[in-house]
Amino acid sequence: MAVISGSNMYDILRKSFSILNPQLMHHSERTAYILYKMLQTEGHMSSKEMADYVIIAVLHDIGTCKLEYIHQWAQFEKDDVWPHSIFGFLFLKYLSPLEDKAEIVLYHHLDYNKHYLIKSQYIKIAEYLFMADKIDVTMSMPGTLEPDYLQKYRNIKYSAEALNLFLKANTRYNILEKLKKEDYLKELDELIASVSFSEDYKRKFLQMLIYIIDFRSQYTVIHTLATTIFAQELGDLMKLSGQDKYNMYYGALLHDIGKIAIPLSILESTGRLSDKEMDIMKKHVEITDHVLKGIVDDDIREIAIRHHEKLDGSGYFRGLKGDELTRPQRIVAVADIISALYGKRSYKEAFAPDKIKAIIQADADNNKICPAVVEIAVKNMESIIQNFEKKKEAVLGTYMQIKQQENDIYEQFKGL
């Protein structure tokens, strides 16, 4: 049975974030490498523990993916560091498989001389991450990594213990030289590949990546969740095999990952898209193909990238027809349409079930989407939507909880 590995999971993160903000991904992996070598030098952790902390380090600036921050991440070293730290903490706490370690991200800009104000079992790792972050950011500044500069902030920004650990790690592993030569990614890849991640971990991790995309807009918060649930419901009703159901789940989950590169102005357009804007929107399928190609099994990738194909060949981006589209691909195509119609958008209100049934039936009658899938969907629309509604409330509740707690925590931390 083809499965998504831990390396696949990480490679999807790398490729999608490199599209969203290449500089940010570059900085994040360099910071993660420094932290990894510090932990390796300390010598107290298993590969799994170090892999978790490396992933936390790669995600330490995930809060910058929030709309108003994404193109300003480098400015955080000079300005208010708390908004992105707080959002990143809450995002990882509620929407990732690393919820128990999310505090590391919250405290990754806290100076050592303020640690006495905080009670956290992860404050030491947060300090190491703080140091790794600062070292990478300052590497481009002449003279800033000279011994006198590092000693200047000893027991102020970081402890003598953290500084000595970094210096020891650099001597042992030649960290700075490898960073200068861009010769470090292989070691990160080898660490991730050496660890066995559970199916639940991988599922939550990939869901987290999708939420980064969907949470960019209030109108897409639950789109991928809805598409995935509708596809699963239809797959069960159509008695798909175990492998087909597995492939379809991940294909549906990843079907819109390419939207990470689509401007929010287009995603939230209140009117009909111009031809130029529509061409940009359609690019999300090709971008999804680029992200997934060579990483996940082709059956999963093709389910993801064929959700806009039509039986008569009028879809995109390949213009495939009839028998070229498998049953799981046809199911996800219908599920995506139901999700779009049922969800509220900037340009429309949510459609009622009867209207959705009429629209997809017309598409089936016109040889656009699969009649067999539509027949099942129309017959079971109310129960499919009811099952989705039960799961939707939890996600929307989390979304609102993050927004509320973000403001509350900021009031507590803004003076530190």
Buried (B, 14 or more C-beta within 10 A) or exposed (E): EEEBBBBBBBBBBBBBBBBBBEEBBBBBBBBBBBBBBBBBBBEEBEBEBBBBBBBBBBBBBBBBBBEEBBEEBEEBEEEEBBBBBBBBBBBBBBBBBBEEBBBBBBBBBBBBEEBEEBEBEBBBBBBBBBBBBBBBBBBEEEEBBEEEEBEEBBBEBBBEBBBEBBBBBBEEBBBBEBBEEEEBEEBBBEBBEEBEBEEEBBBBBBBBBBBBBBBBBEBBBBBBBBBBBBBBBBBEBBEBEEBBBBBBBBBBBBBBBBBBBBEEEBBBBEEEBEEEBEEBBBBBBBBBBBBBEEBBBEBBBBBBBBBBBBBEEEBBBBEBBEEBBBBBBBBBBBBBBBBBBBBEBEEEEEBEBEEBBEBBBEBBEEBBBBBEBBEBBBEBBEEBBEBBEEEBEEBEEBBEEBEEBBEEBBEEBEEE
